[in-house]
Amino acid sequence: MKKVMHFGAGNIGRGFFGQLYHESGYHIIFVDIVDEIIKTINEKSQYPIWIVGDELEKITINNISGISLQDQQTIVDACSEIDLISFSVGANNVKGIAPVLARIIEKKFSMEKPGFLNIIIGENLKDASGIVKQMINQHLPQNFKNIMDEKVGLVETVLSRMVPVVPDELKKQYPLIVLVEPYRIMPVAKNMFRGNIPDVKGFLMVDNIEPYEAMKLYIHNFTHAAFAYAGHRKNYKFIWESVRDRKIENLVQRAYLEIKQAIHKKYRIENERIDAYYTDLIKRFSNKGLGDTIVRVGREPIRKLGPKERIIGAAELCEKQGITPEYVCLFAGFCLHYDEASDPESQKLQTLLSTNGIDSVLKNISGLSKNDPVFVRVKENYTSFWKILKEVL
């Protein structure tokens, strides 16, 4: 039987990769740092996924096993007969698995006839393959670095499936349950594979991953966050409530049209295709069954205001393509004013703003200089926020 190892047995690992591998006939070896999850995987040897759409569909993922991340020797030994690995551990945690990935590569390519190894990167990172390669190389002996270039595929993906937080009551009943939306397509960079390309249902093999990454970050992620920050101003609890608010939807659409023009201009993607992508997103965001909350989507505003992130990155993309990001920068103002007591990063942002001021935040968090048009526009939206808010909502 085909085997795959996946690092990260969280919601994306179990709820996205797990389903696709299961449907493709793989035995899945999950690796995770949380020993309780690994223990439960090995005890139950299966877990439920509930697909929440117009109707509820329940499926069972079986033929699984787990290994603790602390048990690196067992991980390395298990990979001697595996040529496909993937991970979804969170961008900040990739460096934590780099040493064991290096050990796997060293062990595998010390064997006779090792073939190839493909590592699928389940993180929404710019230049993901380059970043991961650099991290692994730090732990790889010099004589294996040519092998890394020739025999190891570091394959980028775009993750767009929405996986909301599972209610505590449900989690008590089913410890490994994952709730997901019906959407199950994962664009994968075909040209980054080495050797045979695996046959995995749901993988959309594309020749150029960059336009898909841009649409995910600057349309999907941006509009999702925009609905959250505007919805928070109206005390909505769920994303679908924000989407059905015509004033909010109109503002988000105006920002989308700015980003659409920039993406069309840079990547030469047909307007009809971008519009179809956005229309499908609005339908997905409107899914009441997901129960996706404003607080979940809006969390970590400091990260979302990063230099190449969904808001500032979208505004800079527009500027570089000669398009004024008027409404994109409006939502930067919404993000800067996001004050949610349950979100520590939101509280930290408000403290930084009140202590150091908007200029410092835009310089140190967003990487903007004072002469940057985006800096000027975002600052204006921040300082005039309450006046603008009365006009637009």
N, C-alpha and C positions, 0 to 999 in steps of 0.2 A: 504493500500500500504506500501511496505517496505520503511524505511527511513534510511539514513546514513548522518552523519555530517562530513564535511571535513574542517579542518583548513588550510587556505592557498589557496586563489582563484587566484593564479598566473598561469604561463604556465603549470607547472606539475600538479597542482590541477585541472585546467580546461581541459588541453590537454591530460592527462593520466588517472588519477583517475576518472575524470568526464565522460570520454567516456566509461570506463569499467562499472561504476555504472549505467550509462544511459542504456547501452545495456543489463544490468542485471535486469532492471525494478525497480530501486530505485528512490525515490524522494531524491534529493541531497540538503542539507542545507550547503551552503558555509559560512565559517566564515573568515573574513579578517580584518586586521588593517587599510586598505585603504578604507575609507568610500565611496569614489567615485565609487570604484568597486562594493561594496555592493549595492549602490544606483542603479547602472546600471543593476545589476543582477535582482533586484526586479522590476525595470521598464520594462525590456524586457522579463524577465522570460525564456530566451533562449540565446544561443550564437552559432556561427559557429565554426566548426573545419575543416580545410582544410588539407587533407592527401596528402602529396606531394611525389609521387613516379614516376614511368614511366608515369602514368596518374594522373591527379588531381581528387581527390574525395572529395566532399563537404558533410558534415553531419551537422545536427542541434541537439544540446543538449538542451532538454527542461525539464519541470518538476523540476525546480530548484527554490531555494529561497536563501536569504542571511541575515546574522546577523553580525553587527559590533562587533569586538572583544571587544570594549569598553562596550558593552551592555551585561555584563556577566550574569546578572540575567535572561535575555531572553534566553541566550545560555543554562544555567543550566536547566531552565524550559523545554526547547525544548527537552532535553535529557532524560526526564522521560520515554519516550516511544521508545527510541533508544538503541540498543545493539551493534551497530557498529559505530566506529569513526575512522577517519584517519587524518593524517596531513602531509603536505609538505610545511614547512615554512622556510626552510634553517636551517642548523645545529646550527648556532649561535643564532637563534631566538626561539629555543625549550623552553628555560628557561622562555620565555615570555608567553607561553601558559600553562606552568605547573600549575600555581595557579588555572586557570579555570578548567583544567582537574581534579585537586584534588577536587574542589567543585562539579563537575559532579559526581565523584565517591561517595562522601559523601552523596549527595542528592539521587542518585539512590539506594544506598544500605541502605538507611534509610526507603525505601518503603517496603511494603509487597510484597513478591515473586518477587524480583528484577531480578532473573535469573543471567545472566553473562553479562560482558561487554568486548568487544574486541577493542583494540586501535591499528590500523595499522600504523607503523612508516615509513613514506615515506622519510627517510633521509639516505644517504649513510654514516653511522657512524659505526665505529668498536664498538662492544658490545653495540649496540643501545638500546636494551631492558634494560640493566643494567643502562645505563646513564639516560634514561627517567624515570625509576623506582625511581632512587635516587632523581631526580628533583621533581617528583610528591610527594614523601614521605616527602620532606621538608615542604610541605604545607598541609599534611594530618594529622588529629588527630590520636593519637597513637592507639585508639581502632579500627581504620579502616585499619591498616597495615596488619593484618592477612587476612582480606577480599581482600585486594589488591593482596596478594599472591595466594589466592584460587579462586577468582572470576573474576579477571581482567587479560585478555591476552594482553601482550605487544608484538606485532607481528612484526618481522623484515621482510624487503623486499629488493629486489635489483631493483633499477630503472635504466633502460638502454635505454629508449626511448629518442631520440634526439628531442629537441624542440628549434629551433632557434629563434632569435629575429624577431619580426614582423616589417616589414617596416612601417615607420610613416604614409605614405600615406594610407596604408591599414588599419592601426589602427584608423585613422580618420573616415574612412568609416564604419568600424565594430569595435567598441571600445573593445569588448570582444573576438575578433577572436584569434585563436591559430593555428599556422602552426606546423604540426608534420610529422614524417616519418611513413611509414606503420607499422613498427615493434610495436607490442602491447602486448608483453608477460612480466608479472611481477612475478618473482619467489617470493614465500611467504612461511615463515616458518610454516609448518603445525602443528608442535608439540608445538608451542607457543600459539595457540588458547585455549580458555576456553569455554566449552559447545559446541554448534553446530558450525560447520565450515560454514561460509557464502558461498553461491553459486554465485561467481562473475566471469563472463566471462573474460578471459585473465589472471586470477590468476593461476600461476603454483605452485601447492602445493608440497613442497619438504620436505623431512625428515631432511635434514641437509643443512642449508642455507650457512654455512661458505665457502664451495668451490665456490658457486655462487658469494658470496661477493668478494672472492679473484680474480676470473676471471674478475669481473666488475671493481675492482679498479686497478689491476695490468696488465690487458690486455686491456680492453676497455678504461679506463681513461688514462692509461699510453700512449697507442699508439695514442689516440686522441691528447693528449698534445704534443707528439713527432712530429706528423705531423705538428702541429701548430708552434712549435718553429723552426723546420727545414725550414718550408715553409716561415716563417717570414724572414729568411736569404736570401731568393730568391725574396722577395717583392711580394709574392703571396697574393691575397686578400681572396681567398676561400680555404677551406680544400680540396675540390675535386681537386684543382690544385696541391696541395702538394702530394696527393695520386697518381696522375698519373705521377709524376716525378719519373723516375725509380731509380735514385740515392738515393732519399729520401726514397722511398718505400723499397729499399734494406737494408738501414740502420735500418729502423723501424723493418723490418722482422728479422734482426739479433738480435736486442734487444728482440723481441717477442720470438725467439727461446730459449734465455737464461731464460726468465720468464716461458715459457712453461715447460722446464725441471724441474724448481723448483716447479711449481704447480703440475706437474705429480708426482714428488717424494714425496711431502708433503701430497697431498690429494688422491693420487692413482686414478686420473681421467685418462681415456684412452686418449692416444695421438690423436687418430682420432677425439674424441669429442672436444678436445681443438682446433685442427686444423679447424674443422668445424665452431667453434665459431669465430675464427680469420678471416676465409675466409668470413663469413657472415658480420663481422664488416667492412672489407675492401669494400665490396659491399655497405654497408650502408653509409660509409664515402664518397663514390664516388657519392652519390646522389646530382646531380647539383641542382635539384629543391628545396632542402632545403635552399640553399644559405647560408650555415653555414660558418661563417668567421673565419679567422686566429685569429683575435683580440678577438672574443668572446671565442673561445676555449682556447686561451693562457692566458687569463686574470688571475690576482691574482697569479703570480708566487711564491710569498712568501708562500702562503697557500699550493701550490702544492709541495713545497720543505720541507713540514713538516715531522716530524719523521716517521709517519706511513702512509704518503700520497703516491700517485701513483708512484713517482720517487724514493725517498729515501727508502720507504717501499718495493718497488720491488727489489731494489738493496740488501737490507738487507735480504729479503726472499731468494734471490739467494745465498748469502754468507752462510746463515744458512743451506742451502741444498747442500753445497759444489760445487756450480757453480759460476764461475767468471763472474760478471756482467759488462763485458767490454763495451758493447754497451748501456746498461742501464745507466751506469755512463757517457757515452758520451753525452746522452741526458740531464743529469743533467747539463753538461757544457753548452749546448744550452739554457737551462732554465735560468741559472745564467747570461747568456749574453743577455737575452731577454730585449731589450730596446725599449719600445713602448710608444711614447709620450702621447697617449690617455688613457693609463692605469696608474692610480696613484700608484698602488702597484708595478708595474714595475719600475717606477721612484724612489720609496722608496728603492727598492732592489738595484738599481744602486748606490744610495747615500750611503747606508749601506756598500756596497762593496768598494767604493772609500774612505770612511771615516774610516771604522773599519777593512777592509780587509777580505779576503776569510776565514781565520781561524775562525774569530768571527762569520761570517754568518753561517758556517757549524756547529759551536757549538751551537749558540743561536737560529737559525731557524730550522736546521735539526736535532739537538740533537745528533750530532756525536762527539766522542772523537778522539783525534789526532792519537791514536793507532788503530783506527778502519780501516780495509782495505777499506771500502767504502769511508771514509774521504780522505784517501790517493789517491784513484783512482779519486774521484770527483775533488779534488784540482788540480791534474795533468791535467785533462780535462779542467778545468777553466783556469789555467795559460798558457797552451799550445794551447788554443782554436783556435787562428787565424792560427797557423801552421796546426793543425788538420783539420780545416775547408777547407783549400786549397786541402788537400789530399782526403777528403771524398765527397765534393760537387763540 
